[in-house]
Amino acid sequence: MKKLSTLTILTAASFALATASFAGPDSHDTQATAPAPDQETIAKLEEASAKAQADGRNGNKSNIEFRRKSYEIDMLVDRLKSGQQVDPAEIDKALEPVHVW
């Protein structure tokens, strides 16, 4: 009886190893799919950040929304420069003007 269970375990283990070896390479290689940051987009974002800062200084000094917008754009630019993936909707939102209610 003991011989039969050992044989079963060895057969199952070898089957598991053989199945894994035929599975093929892993297709989730993140290094190969990471796009390089677009310099034009980064330049547009930096320009939008500077505009938000300038608008905050010129007549809107009491409104913190301009500084917040500039900070969020700067953080987005840092993420792009470090090679992280950024949703295009985030870039579009960052390029919109500051909405003061």
The first five atom37 places (N, CA, C, CB, O) and aatype in JSON, in Angstrom:
{
  "aatype": [12, 11, 11, 10, 15, 16, 10, 16, 9, 10, 16, 0, 0, 15, 13, 0, 10, 0, 16, 0, 15, 13, 0, 7, 14, 3, 15, 8, 3, 16, 5, 0, 16, 0, 14, 0, 14, 3, 5, 6, 16, 9, 0, 11, 10, 6, 6, 0, 15, 0, 11, 0, 5, 0, 3, 7, 1, 2, 7, 2, 11, 15, 2, 9, 6, 13, 1, 1, 11, 15, 18, 6, 9, 3, 12, 10, 19, 3, 1, 10, 11, 15, 7, 5, 5, 19, 3, 14, 0, 6, 9, 3, 11, 0, 10, 6, 14, 19, 8, 19, 17],
  "atom_mask": [
    [1, 1, 1, 1, 1],
    [1, 1, 1, 1, 1],
    [1, 1, 1, 1, 1],
    [1, 1, 1, 1, 1],
    [1, 1, 1, 1, 1],
    [1, 1, 1, 1, 1],
    [1, 1, 1, 1, 1],
    [1, 1, 1, 1, 1],
    [1, 1, 1, 1, 1],
    [1, 1, 1, 1, 1],
    [1, 1, 1, 1, 1],
    [1, 1, 1, 1, 1],
    [1, 1, 1, 1, 1],
    [1, 1, 1, 1, 1],
    [1, 1, 1, 1, 1],
    [1, 1, 1, 1, 1],
    [1, 1, 1, 1, 1],
    [1, 1, 1, 1, 1],
    [1, 1, 1, 1, 1],
    [1, 1, 1, 1, 1],
    [1, 1, 1, 1, 1],
    [1, 1, 1, 1, 1],
    [1, 1, 1, 1, 1],
    [1, 1, 1, 0, 1],
    [1, 1, 1, 1, 1],
    [1, 1, 1, 1, 1],
    [1, 1, 1, 1, 1],
    [1, 1, 1, 1, 1],
    [1, 1, 1, 1, 1],
    [1, 1, 1, 1, 1],
    [1, 1, 1, 1, 1],
    [1, 1, 1, 1, 1],
    [1, 1, 1, 1, 1],
    [1, 1, 1, 1, 1],
    [1, 1, 1, 1, 1],
    [1, 1, 1, 1, 1],
    [1, 1, 1, 1, 1],
    [1, 1, 1, 1, 1],
    [1, 1, 1, 1, 1],
    [1, 1, 1, 1, 1],
    [1, 1, 1, 1, 1],
    [1, 1, 1, 1, 1],
    [1, 1, 1, 1, 1],
    [1, 1, 1, 1, 1],
    [1, 1, 1, 1, 1],
    [1, 1, 1, 1, 1],
    [1, 1, 1, 1, 1],
    [1, 1, 1, 1, 1],
    [1, 1, 1, 1, 1],
    [1, 1, 1, 1, 1],
    [1, 1, 1, 1, 1],
    [1, 1, 1, 1, 1],
    [1, 1, 1, 1, 1],
    [1, 1, 1, 1, 1],
    [1, 1, 1, 1, 1],
    [1, 1, 1, 0, 1],
    [1, 1, 1, 1, 1],
    [1, 1, 1, 1, 1],
    [1, 1, 1, 0, 1],
    [1, 1, 1, 1, 1],
    [1, 1, 1, 1, 1],
    [1, 1, 1, 1, 1],
    [1, 1, 1, 1, 1],
    [1, 1, 1, 1, 1],
    [1, 1, 1, 1, 1],
    [1, 1, 1, 1, 1],
    [1, 1, 1, 1, 1],
    [1, 1, 1, 1, 1],
    [1, 1, 1, 1, 1],
    [1, 1, 1, 1, 1],
    [1, 1, 1, 1, 1],
    [1, 1, 1, 1, 1],
    [1, 1, 1, 1, 1],
    [1, 1, 1, 1, 1],
    [1, 1, 1, 1, 1],
    [1, 1, 1, 1, 1],
    [1, 1, 1, 1, 1],
    [1, 1, 1, 1, 1],
    [1, 1, 1, 1, 1],
    [1, 1, 1, 1, 1],
    [1, 1, 1, 1, 1],
    [1, 1, 1, 1, 1],
    [1, 1, 1, 0, 1],
    [1, 1, 1, 1, 1],
    [1, 1, 1, 1, 1],
    [1, 1, 1, 1, 1],
    [1, 1, 1, 1, 1],
    [1, 1, 1, 1, 1],
    [1, 1, 1, 1, 1],
    [1, 1, 1, 1, 1],
    [1, 1, 1, 1, 1],
    [1, 1, 1, 1, 1],
    [1, 1, 1, 1, 1],
    [1, 1, 1, 1, 1],
    [1, 1, 1, 1, 1],
    [1, 1, 1, 1, 1],
    [1, 1, 1, 1, 1],
    [1, 1, 1, 1, 1],
    [1, 1, 1, 1, 1],
    [1, 1, 1, 1, 1],
    [1, 1, 1, 1, 1]
  ],
  "atom_positions": [
    [[0.83, -1.19, 0.0], [0.0, 0.0, 0.0], [0.87, 1.25, 0.0], [-0.94, 0.0, 1.21], [0.59, 2.21, -0.71]],
    [[1.94, 1.24, 0.81], [2.82, 2.4, 0.87], [3.53, 2.61, -0.46], [3.84, 2.23, 1.99], [3.77, 3.75, -0.85]],
    [[3.87, 1.55, -1.15], [4.53, 1.65, -2.43], [3.62, 2.31, -3.47], [4.97, 0.27, -2.91], [4.1, 3.07, -4.31]],
    [[2.34, 2.02, -3.41], [1.39, 2.57, -4.36], [1.22, 4.08, -4.15], [0.05, 1.86, -4.22], [1.18, 4.82, -5.13]],
    [[1.14, 4.54, -2.91], [0.96, 5.97, -2.67], [2.2, 6.76, -3.05], [0.61, 6.22, -1.2], [2.09, 7.88, -3.55]],
    [[3.39, 6.21, -2.83], [4.64, 6.87, -3.23], [4.71, 6.99, -4.74], [5.86, 6.11, -2.69], [5.12, 8.02, -5.27]],
    [[4.32, 5.93, -5.43], [4.31, 5.95, -6.88], [3.32, 6.97, -7.42], [3.97, 4.57, -7.42], [3.6, 7.65, -8.4]],
    [[2.18, 7.1, -6.79], [1.17, 8.07, -7.2], [1.69, 9.49, -7.01], [-0.13, 7.87, -6.41], [1.51, 10.34, -7.88]],
    [[2.34, 9.75, -5.9], [2.86, 11.09, -5.61], [3.96, 11.45, -6.61], [3.41, 11.16, -4.17], [3.98, 12.58, -7.11]],
    [[4.85, 10.53, -6.9], [5.92, 10.79, -7.86], [5.37, 11.03, -9.26], [6.91, 9.64, -7.87], [5.87, 11.89, -9.98]],
    [[4.35, 10.28, -9.64], [3.74, 10.46, -10.95], [3.08, 11.83, -11.04], [2.71, 9.34, -11.23], [3.23, 12.53, -12.04]],
    [[2.35, 12.21, -10.01], [1.67, 13.51, -10.01], [2.68, 14.65, -10.05], [0.78, 13.64, -8.77], [2.47, 15.64, -10.75]],
    [[3.78, 14.51, -9.3], [4.79, 15.56, -9.29], [5.47, 15.69, -10.65], [5.84, 15.27, -8.22], [5.7, 16.81, -11.12]],
    [[5.78, 14.58, -11.28], [6.42, 14.66, -12.59], [5.46, 15.21, -13.63], [6.93, 13.29, -13.03], [5.88, 15.92, -14.55]],
    [[4.19, 14.9, -13.52], [3.19, 15.46, -14.44], [3.09, 16.97, -14.27], [1.82, 14.8, -14.21], [2.99, 17.7, -15.25]],
    [[3.11, 17.43, -13.03], [3.03, 18.87, -12.77], [4.24, 19.6, -13.34], [2.92, 19.13, -11.26], [4.1, 20.67, -13.92]],
    [[5.42, 19.02, -13.17], [6.63, 19.65, -13.72], [6.62, 19.66, -15.24], [7.87, 18.93, -13.21], [7.02, 20.64, -15.86]],
    [[6.17, 18.56, -15.83], [6.12, 18.49, -17.29], [5.12, 19.5, -17.85], [5.75, 17.08, -17.75], [5.38, 20.12, -18.87]],
    [[3.99, 19.67, -17.2], [2.98, 20.62, -17.65], [3.51, 22.04, -17.58], [1.7, 20.49, -16.81], [3.28, 22.83, -18.49]],
    [[4.22, 22.37, -16.52], [4.77, 23.71, -16.38], [5.85, 23.99, -17.42], [5.35, 23.9, -14.98], [5.98, 25.13, -17.88]],
    [[6.61, 22.98, -17.81], [7.67, 23.21, -18.79], [7.12, 23.42, -20.19], [8.64, 22.05, -18.79], [7.79, 24.04, -21.02]],
    [[5.94, 22.92, -20.48], [5.33, 23.11, -21.8], [4.46, 24.36, -21.87], [4.49, 21.9, -22.16], [3.9, 24.67, -22.92]],
    [[4.34, 25.08, -20.78], [3.46, 26.24, -20.74], [3.98, 27.39, -21.6], [3.29, 26.71, -19.31], [3.18, 28.19, -22.08]],
    [[5.27, 27.49, -21.82], [5.82, 28.57, -22.64], [6.24, 29.75, -21.8], [0.0, 0.0, 0.0], [6.09, 29.74, -20.58]],
    [[6.76, 30.78, -22.46], [7.25, 31.95, -21.73], [6.1, 32.78, -21.19], [8.14, 32.81, -22.63], [4.98, 32.74, -21.69]],
    [[6.4, 33.54, -20.15], [5.42, 34.43, -19.55], [5.24, 35.63, -20.48], [5.87, 34.88, -18.12], [6.22, 36.26, -20.89]],
    [[3.98, 35.96, -20.81], [3.72, 37.04, -21.78], [3.5, 38.38, -21.1], [2.51, 36.69, -22.62], [3.12, 39.33, -21.78]],
    [[3.72, 38.5, -19.81], [3.49, 39.75, -19.1], [4.8, 40.45, -18.78], [2.71, 39.5, -17.82], [5.1, 40.7, -17.61]],
    [[5.58, 40.75, -19.79], [6.85, 41.43, -19.61], [6.61, 42.94, -19.6], [7.86, 41.03, -20.71], [6.35, 43.52, -20.66]],
    [[6.68, 43.57, -18.45], [6.37, 44.99, -18.34], [7.49, 45.87, -18.87], [6.08, 45.35, -16.9], [7.23, 47.0, -19.3]],
    [[8.72, 45.4, -18.87], [9.83, 46.21, -19.36], [9.71, 46.46, -20.86], [11.14, 45.53, -19.05], [10.04, 47.56, -21.32]],
    [[9.26, 45.49, -21.61], [9.19, 45.63, -23.06], [8.03, 46.53, -23.49], [9.04, 44.27, -23.71], [8.09, 47.1, -24.58]],
    [[6.99, 46.67, -22.68], [5.83, 47.44, -23.09], [5.79, 48.86, -22.52], [4.6, 46.72, -22.68], [4.89, 49.62, -22.86]],
    [[6.74, 49.22, -21.69], [6.73, 50.56, -21.1], [7.16, 51.58, -22.15], [7.66, 50.62, -19.87], [8.29, 51.54, -22.63]],
    [[6.25, 52.51, -22.5], [6.6, 53.51, -23.51], [7.52, 54.59, -22.93], [5.33, 54.15, -24.08], [7.49, 54.89, -21.74]],
    [[8.32, 55.15, -23.79], [9.2, 56.25, -23.39], [8.35, 57.52, -23.24], [10.35, 56.46, -24.43], [7.39, 57.7, -23.99]],
    [[8.68, 58.39, -22.29], [7.88, 59.6, -22.12], [7.99, 60.5, -23.34], [8.33, 60.35, -20.87], [9.06, 60.68, -23.91]],
    [[6.87, 61.05, -23.72], [6.79, 61.92, -24.88], [7.23, 63.33, -24.46], [5.34, 61.93, -25.47], [6.6, 63.96, -23.61]],
    [[8.31, 63.81, -25.05], [8.87, 65.11, -24.67], [7.92, 66.27, -24.98], [10.2, 65.33, -25.38], [7.89, 67.27, -24.26]],
    [[7.15, 66.13, -26.03], [6.19, 67.18, -26.38], [5.1, 67.28, -25.33], [5.57, 66.91, -27.78], [4.7, 68.38, -24.94]],
    [[4.61, 66.14, -24.87], [3.58, 66.13, -23.84], [4.12, 66.7, -22.54], [3.04, 64.71, -23.61], [3.43, 67.47, -21.86]],
    [[5.34, 66.34, -22.18], [5.96, 66.86, -20.97], [6.11, 68.38, -21.07], [7.33, 66.19, -20.71], [5.88, 69.09, -20.09]],
    [[6.5, 68.87, -22.24], [6.65, 70.32, -22.43], [5.3, 71.03, -22.28], [7.26, 70.63, -23.81], [5.23, 72.1, -21.68]],
    [[4.24, 70.44, -22.82], [2.91, 71.04, -22.69], [2.47, 71.07, -21.23], [1.87, 70.26, -23.54], [1.89, 72.05, -20.77]],
    [[2.74, 69.99, -20.52], [2.36, 69.93, -19.11], [3.15, 70.95, -18.28], [2.58, 68.52, -18.55], [2.59, 71.6, -17.4]],
    [[4.44, 71.09, -18.56], [5.24, 72.08, -17.84], [4.75, 73.5, -18.13], [6.72, 71.94, -18.21], [4.76, 74.36, -17.25]],
    [[4.34, 73.74, -19.36], [3.79, 75.05, -19.72], [2.47, 75.3, -18.98], [3.58, 75.14, -21.25], [2.23, 76.41, -18.51]],
    [[1.62, 74.28, -18.89], [0.35, 74.42, -18.16], [0.59, 74.68, -16.68], [-0.5, 73.16, -18.34], [-0.14, 75.45, -16.06]],
    [[1.61, 74.04, -16.11], [1.96, 74.27, -14.71], [2.41, 75.71, -14.49], [3.06, 73.29, -14.26], [1.99, 76.36, -13.54]],
    [[3.26, 76.2, -15.38], [3.74, 77.58, -15.28], [2.59, 78.58, -15.43], [4.81, 77.86, -16.34], [2.55, 79.6, -14.75]],
    [[1.65, 78.27, -16.32], [0.49, 79.15, -16.53], [-0.38, 79.19, -15.28], [-0.34, 78.68, -17.74], [-0.86, 80.25, -14.89]],
    [[-0.59, 78.03, -14.65], [-1.4, 77.99, -13.43], [-0.74, 78.8, -12.33], [-1.61, 76.54, -12.97], [-1.42, 79.51, -11.59]],
    [[0.59, 78.71, -12.22], [1.31, 79.51, -11.22], [1.18, 81.0, -11.51], [2.79, 79.1, -11.17], [0.96, 81.8, -10.61]],
    [[1.33, 81.36, -12.79], [1.23, 82.77, -13.17], [-0.18, 83.31, -12.93], [1.63, 82.97, -14.64], [-0.34, 84.43, -12.45]],
    [[-1.2, 82.51, -13.26], [-2.57, 82.93, -13.03], [-2.86, 83.09, -11.54], [-3.55, 81.94, -13.66], [-3.63, 83.96, -11.14]],
    [[-2.25, 82.25, -10.74], [-2.42, 82.35, -9.29], [-1.79, 83.61, -8.73], [0.0, 0.0, 0.0], [-2.28, 84.17, -7.75]],
    [[-0.7, 84.06, -9.33], [-0.03, 85.28, -8.87], [-0.72, 86.54, -9.36], [1.41, 85.28, -9.32], [-0.66, 87.57, -8.7]],
    [[-1.37, 86.47, -10.5], [-1.96, 87.65, -11.13], [-3.45, 87.73, -10.86], [-1.7, 87.64, -12.64], [-4.25, 87.31, -11.69]],
    [[-3.82, 88.25, -9.72], [-5.22, 88.52, -9.43], [-5.95, 87.41, -8.68], [0.0, 0.0, 0.0], [-7.09, 87.63, -8.26]],
    [[-5.36, 86.26, -8.51], [-6.06, 85.17, -7.82], [-5.24, 84.68, -6.63], [-6.33, 84.0, -8.79], [-5.17, 83.48, -6.37]],
    [[-4.63, 85.6, -5.93], [-3.7, 85.23, -4.87], [-4.37, 84.5, -3.71], [-3.01, 86.46, -4.34], [-3.73, 83.72, -3.01]],
    [[-5.65, 84.74, -3.51], [-6.31, 84.1, -2.38], [-6.86, 82.72, -2.74], [-7.44, 84.99, -1.88], [-7.38, 82.02, -1.87]],
    [[-6.75, 82.33, -3.99], [-7.31, 81.05, -4.4], [-6.2, 80.01, -4.51], [-8.05, 81.18, -5.74], [-5.28, 80.15, -5.31]],
    [[-6.3, 78.97, -3.7], [-5.28, 77.93, -3.64], [-5.39, 76.94, -4.81], [-5.39, 77.19, -2.32], [-4.48, 76.14, -5.01]],
    [[-6.47, 76.99, -5.55], [-6.68, 76.05, -6.65], [-5.57, 76.13, -7.7], [-8.02, 76.3, -7.3], [-5.22, 75.12, -8.31]],
    [[-5.04, 77.31, -7.92], [-3.98, 77.48, -8.91], [-2.69, 76.78, -8.48], [-3.72, 78.96, -9.16], [-2.01, 76.16, -9.29]],
    [[-2.36, 76.9, -7.19], [-1.17, 76.21, -6.69], [-1.37, 74.69, -6.69], [-0.83, 76.69, -5.28], [-0.45, 73.94, -7.0]],
    [[-2.58, 74.25, -6.34], [-2.87, 72.82, -6.33], [-2.76, 72.25, -7.74], [-4.28, 72.56, -5.76], [-2.19, 71.17, -7.92]],
    [[-3.29, 72.96, -8.72], [-3.24, 72.51, -10.11], [-1.79, 72.41, -10.58], [-4.04, 73.47, -11.03], [-1.4, 71.43, -11.22]],
    [[-0.99, 73.4, -10.27], [0.43, 73.39, -10.65], [1.15, 72.22, -10.0], [1.1, 74.72, -10.25], [1.96, 71.55, -10.64]],
    [[0.86, 71.96, -8.73], [1.49, 70.83, -8.02], [1.09, 69.5, -8.65], [1.09, 70.85, -6.52], [1.94, 68.63, -8.85]],
    [[-0.19, 69.32, -8.97], [-0.65, 68.07, -9.58], [0.0, 67.84, -10.94], [-2.18, 68.07, -9.72], [0.36, 66.72, -11.29]],
    [[0.15, 68.91, -11.71], [0.81, 68.79, -13.02], [2.28, 68.41, -12.84], [0.68, 70.11, -13.82], [2.8, 67.57, -13.56]],
    [[2.94, 69.03, -11.87], [4.35, 68.71, -11.61], [4.52, 67.24, -11.21], [4.91, 69.63, -10.51], [5.48, 66.59, -11.62]],
    [[3.59, 66.72, -10.4], [3.65, 65.31, -10.01], [3.43, 64.4, -11.22], [2.6, 65.01, -8.91], [4.07, 63.35, -11.32]],
    [[2.55, 64.79, -12.12], [2.29, 64.02, -13.34], [3.53, 64.01, -14.24], [1.08, 64.61, -14.1], [3.87, 62.98, -14.82]],
    [[4.2, 65.15, -14.35], [5.43, 65.25, -15.15], [6.51, 64.35, -14.55], [5.93, 66.72, -15.23], [7.23, 63.66, -15.28]],
    [[6.63, 64.34, -13.23], [7.62, 63.47, -12.57], [7.33, 62.01, -12.84], [7.63, 63.73, -11.05], [8.26, 61.23, -13.06]],
    [[6.06, 61.62, -12.83], [5.7, 60.24, -13.13], [6.06, 59.88, -14.57], [4.2, 60.01, -12.89], [6.56, 58.79, -14.83]],
    [[5.82, 60.8, -15.49], [6.16, 60.56, -16.9], [7.67, 60.41, -17.08], [5.63, 61.7, -17.79], [8.14, 59.52, -17.78]],
    [[8.42, 61.3, -16.44], [9.87, 61.26, -16.58], [10.49, 60.02, -15.96], [10.48, 62.49, -15.95], [11.54, 59.56, -16.41]],
    [[9.84, 59.47, -14.93], [10.38, 58.26, -14.3], [9.98, 56.99, -15.05], [9.9, 58.17, -12.85], [10.41, 55.89, -14.68]],
    [[9.17, 57.13, -16.09], [8.81, 55.98, -16.91], [7.55, 55.27, -16.49], [0.0, 0.0, 0.0], [7.22, 54.22, -17.05]],
    [[6.82, 55.81, -15.52], [5.57, 55.19, -15.1], [4.5, 55.41, -16.17], [5.11, 55.75, -13.74], [4.53, 56.4, -16.9]],
    [[3.57, 54.48, -16.23], [2.47, 54.63, -17.18], [1.45, 55.61, -16.61], [1.81, 53.26, -17.48], [1.11, 55.57, -15.43]],
    [[0.97, 56.5, -17.48], [0.0, 57.51, -17.09], [-1.2, 57.4, -18.03], [0.63, 58.95, -17.13], [-1.04, 57.29, -19.24]],
    [[-2.37, 57.44, -17.45], [-3.6, 57.38, -18.23], [-3.72, 58.66, -19.07], [-4.83, 57.19, -17.3], [-3.54, 59.75, -18.54]],
    [[-4.04, 58.53, -20.36], [-4.2, 59.74, -21.19], [-5.27, 60.68, -20.67], [-4.53, 59.34, -22.61], [-5.19, 61.89, -20.9]],
    [[-6.28, 60.16, -19.99], [-7.32, 61.02, -19.42], [-6.73, 61.94, -18.34], [-8.46, 60.17, -18.83], [-7.18, 63.07, -18.19]],
    [[-5.73, 61.46, -17.6], [-5.07, 62.3, -16.6], [-4.33, 63.45, -17.26], [-4.09, 61.47, -15.76], [-4.33, 64.57, -16.75]],
    [[-3.71, 63.18, -18.39], [-2.99, 64.23, -19.11], [-3.98, 65.26, -19.64], [-2.16, 63.63, -20.28], [-3.74, 66.47, -19.53]],
    [[-5.1, 64.79, -20.22], [-6.11, 65.72, -20.72], [-6.66, 66.59, -19.6], [-7.25, 64.95, -21.4], [-6.86, 67.79, -19.78]],
    [[-6.92, 65.98, -18.45], [-7.45, 66.74, -17.31], [-6.43, 67.76, -16.82], [-7.83, 65.79, -16.17], [-6.8, 68.87, -16.44]],
    [[-5.15, 67.4, -16.84], [-4.11, 68.31, -16.38], [-3.97, 69.52, -17.3], [-2.78, 67.58, -16.27], [-3.61, 70.61, -16.86]],
    [[-4.24, 69.32, -18.59], [-4.11, 70.41, -19.56], [-5.3, 71.36, -19.56], [-3.92, 69.83, -20.94], [-5.25, 72.43, -20.18]],
    [[-6.38, 71.0, -18.86], [-7.54, 71.89, -18.77], [-7.2, 73.05, -17.86], [-8.8, 71.13, -18.25], [-6.37, 72.92, -16.95]],
    [[-7.85, 74.22, -18.09], [-7.59, 75.35, -17.21], [-8.19, 75.11, -15.82], [-8.16, 76.65, -17.83], [-9.02, 74.22, -15.63]],
    [[-7.75, 75.9, -14.86], [-8.24, 75.79, -13.49], [-9.69, 76.26, -13.45], [-7.36, 76.61, -12.5], [-10.03, 77.3, -14.01]],
    [[-10.53, 75.48, -12.79], [-11.93, 75.85, -12.64], [-12.14, 76.38, -11.23], [-12.88, 74.64, -12.92], [-12.01, 75.64, -10.25]],
    [[-12.46, 77.67, -11.14], [-12.7, 78.32, -9.85], [-14.19, 78.57, -9.75], [-11.88, 79.64, -9.7], [-14.78, 79.23, -10.6]],
    [[-14.78, 78.03, -8.71], [-16.24, 78.19, -8.54], [-16.54, 79.26, -7.56], [-16.9, 76.9, -8.1], [-17.7, 79.55, -7.29]]
  ]
}
